[in-house]
Amino acid sequence: MKVRYFEDTDTALVEIGTTAAHETRELASDLYVDLDAEGRIVSITIEHASRQGDLSEVTFERIAARPPALKNH
């Protein structure tokens, strides 16, 4: 996954997949999702990104899955 911010156009791009985009859908004003030919998300584009939220810091945190709880019989 890559997150890119283009200052000159105030656009944030979240690249999730590596396949080619087949279709772009507008989810809301200034929010677009690119899908591959099988309908999987390839990327998300946010136009006027600095107006949508604080871009001074971008963080990523991976939360490990918990093992399933043991059942008492």
N, C-alpha and C positions, 0 to 999 in steps of 0.2 A: 504494500500500500504506500502511496506517495501523496503528500499534501503539498501543493504549490500555491503561492500567492503572487499574482502579477500586479505590482503596484501601479503600473502605467494604465491599466484598465480596471483596477480595483476588483479583480476577479479571483476567487478561490476555487481551486480545482482539487478534488479528492479522487485520485485514481485507485480503483479497487481491483479491477481485473486487468488482464493483459490482452484479451481478445479485442477484435475490432468492433467499434460501435456500429450497430445496424439501425438503431432508431433513437431519437431524442424526444423525451416527453417533458413538457413544462408541468411541474408539480404545483408551483405557485409563482407569483410575480418574482422574477429574478432567481428562481430555483429550477434547475434542469437536471434530469437524470438520463444518462446514455445507457442503452441496453444492447446486448449482443443479439445475434440472430435467434438465440434460444430463450431470450427474455431475462438473462442474468445481468445484474448491474455491472457496468464497466467503470463509470465515473459519475460524479456529482459536481455540478458547476453552480457556484453562487456568485451572481453578478452584484455589484455595489456591496461587496462583502464587508467593508469597514462600516457601512451603515447598518448592517445586520447584527453585528456583535463586536466584541473586543478582540482585535487581532494581535495585540501586543505579545501574547504568549499562546502557543499551541502545544498541548501535551498529549501524550499517548500512554495509556496504562493497560497492561494486559493482566487480567484477573484469571488466575488458574481455576479450573473447574474443580469442584469438590467431589470427592468420591461419593457414590451413593450411600445413604445411611443403611446400616445393617438392621434387619428386621428381627425383633425378638419374638420367638415362638413359644 
